[in-house]
């Protein structure tokens, strides 16, 4: 089968480690099934894998990709939940071959029905970044209609998802970015766009934090007493200064999270089907142009998801 895979590790030039070619079809063990992939979505995790973060040479060659939607063994349209828990927590493309291929193998319990209201490309965007954002807002952030939310770093996959989901849930959303174009796009998603580090008109109930060191001080100053800072990434650095006085005096909670559960993915899919919420898609590439899709993601001028279709 055709696949895009990490053939080598190259921390300095990750795209040079990407190969596109034939890989063996998966042979599922008991309890696992094979999905015929219709669409996949790229994540920055794929670029980190090519750099060797979380992926060692002994695991190569490794088919990349975490997100996928396709046709299950019974002919039904399914979304693939990418977390594998049978041998310790991992996501597809870490210990098990990923989704950027014609077929992917997963435990049978990892298949979630795809709502007819969503296209394959739209549904392919949801299992990683959008699921992470949904869990950050709901399970961890406990937002409800009327809550106030600050999303740091508008433009990233999780941040873009958080803006759209929070707006659909009836929250007042602020979104920060250094980039004027990304602020404009965040505003079109329903956010009050602000420059990075700018003082907000009000303190918020929940801060969605994926940036890390560059924004964390602003996050601490922007959350209201009793509020929550929910963290799922640290793209600008992982050792921010934590103001413990502000933390305990204002009884602020700092919560870490990653990914979600199959039940949360089903709830997110239902939210999209029922409300008309749709993932933001930056660009759709046919699989024949998967190299161009990776290069586009690596350049960083992306707002929303990059999708690859078969």
PyMOL commands that set and color helices and strands:
alter all, ss='L'
color gray80, all
select helices_A, chain A and resi 14-17+44-51+57-59+108-110+120-124+126-140+157-168+180-188+213-222+244-249+262-275+287-299
alter helices_A, ss='H'
color red, helices_A
select strands_A, chain A and resi 2-6+18-22+32-41+62-63+67-71+77-80+83-84+90-91+103-107+111-113+148-151+172-177+192-195+204-209+223-231+253-256+281-286+305-309
alter strands_A, ss='S'
color yellow, strands_A
deselect
rebuild
show_as cartoon
